[in-house]
Amino acid sequence: QVQVVESGGGSVQAGGSLRLSCAASGYAYSRSCMGWFRQVPGKQREGVAVMDADGTTTYADTVKGRFTISRDNAKNTLYLQMNALKPEDTAMFYCAAGGRFLNGAGWSCVLETSTFDIWGQGTQVTVSS
């Protein structure tokens, strides 16, 4: 059973934009957290943006102000609008679904791979200078 499927990746020049889409199954979409992660060869997968079921969003400092995570509940689809792309954004982007994490501030969705247990196959984003 495929639960999340990413699309929308491609090649773009620095400063350009891309919108990634993640079509999710009902079960995956119903999880407390959904998010986008990215990975380049030789490095750990890192969180880009996560969204709680209540709409709360959290972004990595490196993308804050440039990327926007959103969802369309009627379509069970998660999006990542990426503007002002930089070459260092080049990576395989993954959509994921998971649960909240308890820290000193309470339960929340966090930019941590270990809190996500449903993963897509990835979509490549390449940003050229």
C-alpha positions as CSV (number, residue, x, y, z in Angstrom):
1,Q,0.0,0.0,0.0
2,V,1.5,3.3,-1.2
3,Q,0.6,5.9,1.4
4,V,2.4,9.0,0.2
5,V,3.6,10.0,-3.3
6,E,5.6,13.1,-4.0
7,S,5.7,15.0,-7.3
8,G,6.7,18.3,-8.6
9,G,10.4,18.1,-8.4
10,G,12.6,19.3,-11.3
11,S,15.4,21.6,-12.3
12,V,15.2,25.3,-11.8
13,Q,17.6,28.3,-11.8
14,A,18.6,30.0,-8.6
15,G,15.9,32.4,-7.6
16,G,13.2,30.4,-9.2
17,S,10.3,28.5,-7.7
18,L,8.9,25.0,-7.5
19,R,5.8,23.6,-5.8
20,L,6.0,20.0,-4.5
21,S,2.9,18.0,-4.0
22,C,2.4,15.0,-1.7
23,A,-0.7,12.8,-2.4
24,A,-1.5,10.9,0.8
25,S,-3.7,8.0,1.7
26,G,-6.4,8.7,4.2
27,Y,-4.5,7.0,7.0
28,A,-1.3,8.9,6.3
29,Y,-3.1,12.2,6.0
30,S,-4.9,11.6,9.3
31,R,-1.6,11.4,11.2
32,S,-0.9,14.2,13.7
33,C,2.1,15.5,11.6
34,M,3.0,15.7,8.0
35,G,6.2,17.2,6.7
36,W,8.9,17.6,4.1
37,F,12.4,16.4,4.5
38,R,15.4,16.5,2.2
39,Q,18.6,14.6,1.8
40,V,21.8,14.9,-0.3
41,P,24.3,12.1,-0.7
42,G,26.6,11.7,2.3
43,K,24.4,13.7,4.6
44,Q,21.7,12.9,7.1
45,R,18.1,13.5,6.1
46,E,17.0,16.8,7.5
47,G,13.7,18.4,8.2
48,V,12.5,21.2,6.0
49,A,9.0,22.0,7.1
50,V,6.4,20.2,9.2
51,M,2.7,20.9,9.7
52,D,0.5,19.8,12.6
53,A,-3.0,18.6,12.1
54,D,-4.1,21.9,13.7
55,G,-2.2,23.9,11.0
56,T,0.8,24.8,13.1
57,T,3.9,25.0,11.0
58,T,7.6,24.8,11.7
59,Y,10.4,25.5,9.3
60,A,14.1,24.9,9.2
61,D,16.0,28.2,9.6
62,T,17.6,27.7,6.2
63,V,14.2,27.8,4.4
64,K,12.2,30.2,6.6
65,G,10.8,33.0,4.6
66,R,11.3,31.2,1.3
67,F,9.3,28.0,1.7
68,T,5.7,27.5,2.6
69,I,4.0,24.3,3.7
70,S,0.3,23.9,3.2
71,R,-2.4,21.3,2.7
72,D,-5.6,20.8,0.9
73,N,-7.8,18.6,3.1
74,A,-10.3,18.0,0.3
75,K,-7.6,16.3,-1.8
76,N,-5.5,14.8,1.1
77,T,-2.6,16.6,-0.4
78,L,0.4,18.3,1.2
79,Y,2.3,21.0,-0.6
80,L,5.6,22.7,-0.3
81,Q,5.9,26.0,-2.2
82,M,9.6,26.9,-2.6
83,N,10.6,30.4,-3.7
84,A,13.9,32.1,-4.0
85,L,15.6,28.7,-4.5
86,K,19.3,28.4,-3.9
87,P,21.8,25.9,-5.2
88,E,22.2,24.6,-1.6
89,D,18.5,23.6,-1.7
90,T,19.4,20.9,-4.2
91,A,18.3,17.5,-2.7
92,M,15.9,14.7,-2.8
93,F,12.8,15.9,-1.1
94,Y,10.6,13.4,0.8
95,C,7.1,13.7,2.1
96,A,6.4,12.0,5.4
97,A,3.7,11.5,8.0
98,G,4.1,10.8,11.7
99,G,3.3,11.8,15.3
100,R,3.9,14.6,17.7
101,F,7.0,14.8,20.0
102,L,6.9,15.8,23.7
103,N,9.5,18.4,24.7
104,G,9.6,21.2,27.3
105,A,7.1,23.2,25.3
106,G,4.6,20.3,25.0
107,W,3.5,18.1,22.2
108,S,4.3,19.3,18.7
109,C,5.4,18.3,15.3
110,V,9.2,18.6,14.9
111,L,11.8,18.5,12.2
112,E,13.0,15.1,13.2
113,T,13.0,12.0,11.0
114,S,12.5,9.7,13.9
115,T,9.0,11.0,14.6
116,F,7.8,10.2,11.1
117,D,7.1,6.6,10.1
118,I,5.4,6.9,6.7
119,W,7.7,8.0,3.9
120,G,7.3,8.7,0.2
121,Q,9.8,7.7,-2.5
122,G,11.2,11.2,-3.0
123,T,11.3,13.8,-5.7
124,Q,14.5,15.4,-6.9
125,V,15.0,19.1,-6.7
126,T,18.0,20.6,-8.5
127,V,18.8,24.3,-8.4
128,S,21.5,25.6,-10.7
129,S,23.5,28.8,-10.4
